[in-house]
Amino acid sequence: MQDLAACKAVGVPREPVYHGDYSFNTGRLKQFSALDYVFFSAVLVISASIGLYHAWKDRRKMALDDYLLAGRSMNPLPVGLSLLASFMSAITLLGTPAEMYNYTTIYVWIGLGYFLVIAGAAHIYIPVFYNLQVTSAYEYLEKRFNKGVRTAASLTFVLQMILYMALVLYAPSLALNAVTGFTLWGAVISVGVVCTIYTALGGMKAVLWTDCFQVVMMLVGILAILIRGATTIGSWDAAWESARRTNRIFFDDFRADPSIRHTVWTLVIGGYFTWVAIFGVNQAQVQRAVTCRSLKQAQFAIWMNFPGLCIILYLSCLIGIFMAAFYENCDPLKAEFVDDSNQLLPMFVMDVLADVVGLPGLFVAGLFSGALSTISSGLNSISAAILEDCIRNYSKEIPDGRARLISQMLALGFGVVCLALTYVASQLGSVLQAALSLFGMIGGPLLGVFSLGMFFPWANSAGALTGLFGSLVFMFWIGVGAAVKEPPQTKALRCISNCNITAFDNATLTALLKPWKVTEAYDTSPPNELYTLSYLWYSATAVATCIILGMAVSFITGFQKPSELDPRLVVPLCDTIFPLYLLPERVRRPLRFGVDHTGKFEKKAASGEHTKEPGISTISNDSDPEKHGASNGHGDKAHNGVGEFHDIDLGNGAHPADDSYDENGKVDTKF
C-alpha cells in the first residue's frame, strides 16, 4: 500500500495547503446546526405536502389506472424527471465522488454506456410494454410464456427492490450520522415513514410530482458543494494536478480482461447491460413510461434522461476530483475520521460548507431527496407488481376501489419491510458497487428472461423458468463469493504527509501510525478466479446465462413455433436497430425467423385503409388471426408489432393513444 516515501516521490507537498478549521487541522469533525435540521425537515414536509395534495385532489377517482398509472395521461416532463430520480439516488451522490477518490477517472466512460442504455430502452424494450398497455411489466411474460414465469419474475423484482430501497435509505443515514452527528435512526425512520405515507395515499401522480421537486433539490445540493469545493481548492488546474500526482487520471484502459474492475469495455458494454435492466425492463421505470399519453411522449421522457444522467454523473465526478485534492495530504480513511468511503462526501461537505450556516442542511436535503424519490418509486412499483401479478392474476375480478385499497396497504406494508431491512444494507460495503452489483445479480436475470422472450421466438416457458432461476443461482454464487473473498483492487495514491498530528487524539494518532495494509496475493485457482469478475459484467453474464440455459431447455423440451406467436411479443431487431433496418427486405425477411409481422407498421384508418411502412410490403398478408395465437390474455387476437397497433381493444379497455402516430399513421421506434 501507499506510504510516505511514495507520496514524497511523486511530489505531494508537505507544507500546509488549506488553512482553517478543517478536520485535518483541528482533529475534529464539525456538527450540524439548527438551521441545517430545518432544511432537512422542510424537504420532508414539502414532499409529504405534495403527496397529500394529490391524494386529496384525486380522492374521488377510484379507478385503479388513476392510482397506479396516473390515468395514463401524464406530460412527458414530470415522467422524464421521475425516471431520472428513481435510480439516480443518494447512492449516486455518495458513491460517484467516492469512486473518484478511491480509484481513477476512467469511470467517466460509463456516460457512453448511458447513451446506449437510453437508446435501447426507448426503442427496443419500452415500445413492447407501451403497445401492450400493461400495468405490470411482467404481464408480458404471461403473454409470451405462461403465468408461472410471470409470477416468478415479479417476485424476483420485489426481492431486488426491497433490498435496494433498504440500501438507499440506510447508506446516507449512516454516512451522515458518522460524520455530522445527524441522528441515524431518526433519519431512517422519518424518511421511511414520510415516503411510505405520501406514496400510499397519493399514488403514481404524487410520486411523479414529488420526484420533480426532489430532482431539483438533488441538483441544488450538488451545485452547492461543487461551487464551494472549487472555490476552496482555488482552481480546476490545482485539482487536476493533484489528481495527476496521485494516479487518478486514467482514461485509456482498453483491455478485454473481465476481471479488471473498470475498463472502457466494462463501463460501456457492461454498464449498458447493468443499466438497461433498469431503464428497459424494471417495473418502476416501465410503469412510469406507460403513464404518458403516447408512445412518442414516453420515448421523449426516456431520452430526457440521457442529459440528466450525464449532468449528475459528471458533476459528481468533479466533486470527487476536488474532494481528492482537498484531502491529498491527509487521507480521512487512514486517519480514521471516517470508517469507509461512503462517508467521505459528507465529511467534505462539513469541512467546506459548515462556515455558511444552512448550506450543509441544503446538501443533506438534496441527498435525502434522492433517497425519497427512489423509495417512493420502489413502493409504488412493488404494490403494482404484487397486486397485478400475484393477487388479481389468481383471483376473481376485484373491483377497482378494493384493488386500490389493497395497493395502498401493500405500499404501507412494504414500507415497513424496507425499514426492517436497513440493517442488511449496513453489511454491503461500498454503496455504489453494492447497488450496481445488486442490479446485476437480480436485475440481470430479469433482463435475460425478457430478452429471451423478445429476441428468441423459439424459447418456451420451461426454458424461460430454467434460464431465470439458473442465472439467479449462478450470479448469487459469483456475487456472494466475491463479497467473501474480496479480490484485491488497485486504488489511487493516498497520503498523510500534512495531517496536523499535534491536534489529534491518541486514537487518531494510533491509526495514522499503523503500517499501511499489505495486499496479500490472491488465490486465482477455480472457483476463486470466477469471483474476480467485475461487478459491471454481472448483468451481461446473467443475460448470457439465462439465454443459453433457456434455449438449451427449449430445445430439449420442444421449441416454440415462431409462426404461432403474437408478433407484438417479439422484437425483430433487423427492423429496429441501425444499420440493420437499412438492409434490403430480402435480407431482413429471414431475420424475422418466421414470425409473421403482418400489420406491424400499420394503423387501421377510419376509412378502413391501411398505411404501410416502406420496405415491409412484401411480408405475407395472411390475415387469419388463428395463425398468431391468442395472446393478450383476454382472447383477443391481432397482427400487432412492436412499434404499431391496429385500432383494437387491448383487453383492458385501453386503446392506443391517437398521438402515438405521426401524420402517416406510423410510429418510429428505430434508432
N, C-alpha and C positions, 0 to 999 in steps of 0.2 A: 504493500500500500504506500501512498504518498507520505513523504516525511519532510522535515525542514530542509534537508540538503536538496531534495528535488525542487522545492519551491524556490530556493535560492538560485539553483542552476538555471531556471527559466526566467529569472529577473523579477520575481514577485517582490515589490518594495516592502522593506521592513519598517519604514518610518510611518507615523500616524498619517492616515489619509483623510478620514472623516472624523472631524472633531464635533463633540456634542454629547448629549446624554443618551447615546446609543447603547445597546445591550453589551456590545463587546468592549465598551469603555467603562461602563458602570458595574457590569457583572449582574445586572438585574433586568427583569422583563417588566415592561410597562403594563398598566392595567386600564380597563375601560373606565370611562367617565359616565356620569348620569345621563348626559346628552346622547352618548353612544347607545345606551339602552333605549332611549326614547326613539331613535331612528329604527332600531330593530323592532320595537313594539309597533311603530307606525306601519311598517310593511305588513305585519301580521294583521293589523286592524283593517288596512285598506284592502288587502287580499280577501279577508273574510267579508268585508262590506260588499265587494263586487259580486262574490258568490251569493250572498244573501239577497242582494238586489235582484239578481236574475231568478233566484228561487221564488221571490215574491212576484216579480213581473210575469213569470210563466206559470203561476200557481194553478191557473185554470186549464192549462194544456196538459192533458193526461196521456196523450199519445206517446208510446214508447219511443218512437223516432224523434220526438221533440226532446226527450230526456237524454237519449244515448247519442243522437246524431244531429242535434240542434235543428231538427226539421229538414235536414239536407238542403239548407238554404243559406249557408254562410258565405260571406265575402272571402275571397282568397287571401286578403291581407292578414286578418287575425288567424286564419288557418295556418298560413306560412310561418307566422311568428310563433304559434303554438308548436308546430312541428320542430322548429328550431329549439325552443325552450325545453322540449320534452326530454332530450338526451344530451343537450349541451348544458350540463347541470353544474352543481358545486364540484362534482368530480373533475370536470374540465378546468374550472377556475383554480382548484388546488393542485391538480395533477400536472397540468402542462408547464407552469413555471418550475415546479419541482423536477420535471423531466429535463428542462434546460439546465438546471443547477447540477443535477446528478450525472447527466450524460452529455450529449452533443446536439448540435443544431441540425443534424440530419433528419430529425423528427418533422421538420417543416415540409418534407416531401409528402406527407400524408394529405396535404391540401390538394395535390393532383388526384389522389385517391378519392377525395370528396367529389371532385368533378365527375368521375366515372360512376360513383355511387348515385348521385342525383340523376344522371342520365339514365342509368339502369333502372332506378326506382320509378322515374316518371314515365318511361316509355316502354318498359318491359313488364314490370310487375303490377304497378298500380292500375293500369288500364283494365287488367283482368278483373280485379276486385271491383272497380268502379262500374264496369259494364254488367257485372252480375248483381249490382246493387245490394251487396252484403252488409250485414251489421257486424258480424264476426268474420274475420279473415279466414277462419277455419271452416266456414261453410263451403268454401271452395273444395276442401279436401273430401267432404262428404259427396259433393257432386262428382268429383274426379275419381275417388276411390270408394270409401264407404263411411258409415257412421263411426266405426271404431277408430279409424285413422283420425277423423276429425276430433274426437274426444281426447285421444292420446296426445295429439299435438297441442290442443287447447290447454290441457293440464300441464304440459311441459312449459308452455308460455307462462302460465300462472306461477310456476316454480321460479322461472327466470326473473319475473318482475318483482316478486316479493323479496327475493334475495337482493336484487339491485336497489330497490327502494330502501331497504334497511341500510345498505351501504351508503346510499346518497344522504340519508338522514343522519347517520351516526358519524360519518367521516368529518364533515365540517364542525359538528358539535364538539367532537373530541379534540380537533385541532385548535379550536378557539378556546376551549377550556384549559388546555395545556399551556397556552401562550398568554392569554389575556385574563384568565380567571373567570371568563364567561361561564356561567353555570351549565354543566354538562347535561344533566337530566332535565333541567329547566328548559334548555333549548330543544332537546329531543321531544319532550312531551308537548311543549307549547306549539312547535311547528307541526308535529304529527296530528295533534287534536284539531287545530285550526284548519289544516289542509283537509282532513277527513270530513269535517263538518261541511265546509263550503262545497266540496266535491259531491258529497252525498245529497245535499239539498238542491244545489244549483244545476247539477248535471253537466252535459258537454258544453253548453253555452257559457256557463260560469267558468269552466276550466279554460276555454279558449280566450275569454277576455281577461281573466286574471293572468294567464300566460303572457299576454301582450304587455301588461303592466310590469310583470316580472322580468321580461327581456330588457325593457328599458332600465330597470334597476340594475340588472347584471352589467349592462354596458356602462352605466354611470359609475358603478363600483370599479370596473376595470380601468376606465379612463382616469379616475381619481388617483389610483395607485400608480398608474403608468406615468402620468404627468408629474406627480410628486417625486416618484423614484428617479425620473430623468433629471429633474432639477437638483436633486440631492447628489447624484453621480457627477453631474456637471455637463456632460456631453455624450452623444452617441459614440463618438470616437473613443472616449475613455472606456466605455463599457465594452466596446468591440475589442479593443486592445487587451483588456483584462481577459475576455473570453478566449482570445488567441493564445495568451500566455498559459492559460490553464487547460489547454487542449480541448476546448469546447467547440471550436469552429471546425466542422467536418461535414461536407455535403456529398462527397463523390464515392461512396461505397457501393459499387455495382456487383459485388459478389453474389453468387446464386446459392449460397450456403444457407439453408433454412434454420440452422442453429444459431446464426448471428442475430442478436436481438433486434436490431434495426439496420436494414439496408434500403436502398432505393426500391428494390423489388418487393421487399417485405412491406414497406409503408404504402406503396402504390397498389400492388396487387393484393397482398394480404389485407391491407387496410380496406380495399374495395369489398372483399368478401365479409369482413367484420362489420362494416357499416351498412352494406346493402341488406344484410339480415335485419337491420333496424329500420331503415327508411323504406325498404321494399316489401317486407312481409310481416313485420311486427304489428300486432293488433293495435297498439297505441297509435302508430303512425297511419295505418290503413283506415282506422276509424275516423281520424281527423280528415284524411283526404276525401272520404266519401261524404263529408258534410257539405262540400262545395256543390254549387248548383249544376255544374257541368264538368265533364272530364277535362276540358281545356283549362278551366279555372283550377281544378285540382293539380294539374301538371304545372301551372304557373305558381301555385302555392309551394309546390315541392322545389321548383327551380329557385324560388326566393331564398331557399336555404343555402345555396352554394355561396353567395357572397356573405351571408350571415355566418356560416360555419367558418369561412376563411378569416373574417374580421375577428371573431372571437379567438380562433386558433392563433393567428399571428400577433394579435395584441397580447395574448397570454405568453407567447414565446418571448416577446420583447420584455415583458415584465420579468421573466425568468433570467434573461441576459443582464438586466440592470440589477436584479437581486444577487446574481452570482458575482458581479463586480463589487457590490456593496460588502459582501461577506468574503471577498477574496483572501483577506489577511487573517480572518478569524472564523473558521468554519463552525457554525452553531451545532452541527451534529457531533463533531469531535469534542466541543466544549460541553456537550450535553445540555445546552439551553433547551433543545427540543429532542424528543425521542425518535422521531422519524421525519422523513422529508415532507410528509403531508402537512406538517406544522410550520414549514419554512415561510410560506407566504403570509400567514397571519402574523408571524414574528416580524417579517419585513414591514408589514402594514403598521404595526405598533411602533417600530423604530422610526419610520419616516413620516407617518401621518399623525402620530399622537399629539404633536405640538399644535395641531389645528383641531380644536375641540369639535367633535361631531363627525369628522371625516372617517375615523375608524369605524364608527357606527354605520356610516354610509356604505362602506365596503362590506361590512357584515350583512347589511340589508341586501346588497346585491348578491352576496354568497348564498344567503338563505332563500333568496328569490329563486335561484337556480334549483335548490332543493325542493321548494314548494311546487314549482312547475313540473318537475319530474314525478313527484309523489302523487300529485293530483291527476296527472295523465295516466299514471300506472293504476291508481284505484279505479278510475273511470273505465279503463280498458279491461281490467280484470273482472269488474262487475258485469260488463257487456259479454265477455267471453264465457263466464260461468253461467250466466242467465241463458244465453243463446245455445251454447254447446253442451251444457250438462243438465239443464233444467227443462227448458222448452223443447229441446230436441228429443227428450224422453218422456215428456208429459203430455197430457191432453192440452187442448188450446187454453192458454192462460190470458184472461183479459188484460188489456194494456195497463189499466190502473193498478191491478195487482202485480203485474210484471214490473212496473215502475217502482212499486214499494219494495219488491224483492231485490231489485237492483240497488236501491238506496241502502237496504240492510246489508247487502253484500259489500258495498263500499265501506260502510261503517265497520263491519267485521274484519275485513282485510286491513283496514287502517290500524286496528288493534293488533293484528298479527304482525304488521310491519314494525310497530313499536316493540313488540316482544322479541323480534329477530335482530334488533340493533346490536345485541351482544355478539352475534355471529359475525357481523360486519367488522367488529373490532379485531378479529383474528386474521384478516385478509391482507395486511401489509399495505404496499403502495396502492393508493386508491385508483389511480389511472390504469395501472396494469391489471389490478384486480377486476375493475369494471369491464375492460376490454377482454380479459380472459373469460369472464362470465358470458359476455356476448358470444364469444367463440365456442365455448363448451356447451352452451344450451341453445343460443340463437343459431349457431352453425348447423346443427342437425335439423332445426326447423326450416332454415333456408334450403337445406338439402332436400327435404321431403316436398316442399313447394316446387323446387326446380325439377325434381324427378317427375312430378305431375305435369308441369307446363312444357318441358322440353323433350320428354321421352314418352311418346304416346303408347309405347309397348308396356310400360310399367303397370303392374296390377296392385291390388290392395295388400296382398301378402308381402310383396316386395317393398311397399311403402312402409308398413309397420316394421319389417325387419330392418330396413335402412335407417328408420328413425331411432329405434332402440339400440341397434348395433353401433351407430355413430355416437349416441349419447354415452354408452358404456366406454367406448374407445376414448372419447375426448375427456371423460372424467378420469380415466386411468392416467392419461397424459397430464392433465391439469393437477390432479392431486399428487402425482409423483413429482412433478416439477416443484410444487409447494413444499413437499417434504425434503427433497434432495437439494433444492435451491442451487441450480447450476451457476457458476461464477460469471459475473459481468464486469467488463472494464468500465470504470467510471472516470469522470473528469478529475483533474488535479484539485485537491482541497488543502488549504494551508492554515497554519495557526501562528504565523510569524508576527502578528501585530495584535494579539489579544492582550488586554491590559490586566496582567495577572495580579497586580497589586490590589485590584478591586474585587477579585474573585474570592469566593468562599472555598473552604477546603475540598468540598465535593467536586466543584468545578475544576480546581487545580489538579485533583487526582485524575479526573477524566482527561484533562489536557496532557498530562504527563504519561499516561498509559501508552505503550507502544501501539503503533497502527496495527490493525488486524492483518495477519498474513494470510493471503488466499491459498488454501490448500489445493493440491492437484485434484481434478475432478475425475472420477472413475467413469470412463465413457464406454464401458462394456455394456452389452444388452442386459436389461432394458434401459439402463441409465441414459444411453445415448438418445433414446426417444424423448426423454424429459428435457433435453436441451432445445427442443423445437421452440422457435419464437412464438410468443403468445399471439402475435398478429397472424400467424398461419393457422391458428386453431380453427377458425371458421372455414377456411378453404379446405383444410384437411377433413373436417366434418362433412362438408358438402360432397367431396370426392368419395369418402367412405360410404355415405348414405346412398349415393348414386350407384356405386359399384355393387354394394350388397343388394340394393333394391332391384337392379337389373338382373343380377345373378339369380335371386329368388324368383323373380318374374319369369325368367327363362325355365327354371325347374318346374314351376307350378303352372306354366302356360301363359304366354304373352297376352296382353290385352290387344284386341284388334283395333288398330287406329281408325279404321273406317267407321267404327261404331261409336266413336267418341263425339260428344257435343263439341264443335270446333271453338266455342267460346272458352273452353278449358285448356286449350293448347296454344302456345305462342310459337308461331313459325318465325324463327329468328331470321330466315332468309328474306322475309318481308318487313323486318323491323330494324335490323342493325345495319348501319353504314359500314362498308360499301356493299354488303350482300344484296340489299334491295335494288341496287343498280344493275344487277346481273339480268341477262335475258330470261324471259319466262320459261323457256325450255330447260334452263339450268336450275331455276328455282323450284319448278314443279316437283321433281323427285325429292327435294329437300323438305317438302311438307310431309313426307313419309306416309302418304296415303290418307291423311286427314283431309276430309272434304271441307274446304273453307268457302263454299258457295255462299255468296251474300255477305262475306266478311267485311267487305268495303262498300256495302250498300246501305241505303236508308230508304225505306218504303215511303215514297212521297204521297201526298194527299190524293193525287190523281191515280195512284196505283203504279206509276212508273218507277223504275229503279235507276239510280245514278251510280255508275261503276268507276272504281279506281283504275286508272290506266295500268295496263300490264297484268291485270287479273282476269281479263275477259275470257281467257282460254280455259279457265278452270271449269270442271264439269258443272253443268247447270241442273243436275238432277235435284229435284225439289221434294223428293219423298222424305218426310220427316222421320220415318221409322229407321232410315239408314243411319241416323246420327245419334240414336239413343235418347232416352228421355233424360234430361239431365239438369233440370233446375230444382229438383227436389219436390216439385209440385205437379209433375205430369206434363208440363209444357215442353214442346219440342220446337227447336228453332235452329236456323242456319246462321248463327251469330258468331262473329270472331272477336278477337282481342280488341280491335280498335273501333268496331262499329256495332250498331244494333239495327235490327228491324224494329218497327214501332210495335212492340209486343208487350204483353203483360209479363213481368219478370217473376211472378209467383208470389210477391209480397205486396201487390197493389201498386208498385212503383213503376214508372216508365222512365226511359232515358230523357234527360232534360233536353229541350229543343236546342239550347245553345251549346250542346255538345258537338254540334256540327258546324261546318263553315258554310259558305254560300252555295257550295256544290253538294252539300249533304255528306261531307266526309270529315273524319277526324284524323289529324296527323299524329300518329303515335311513333313515328320513326325518329331516330337520332343517328 
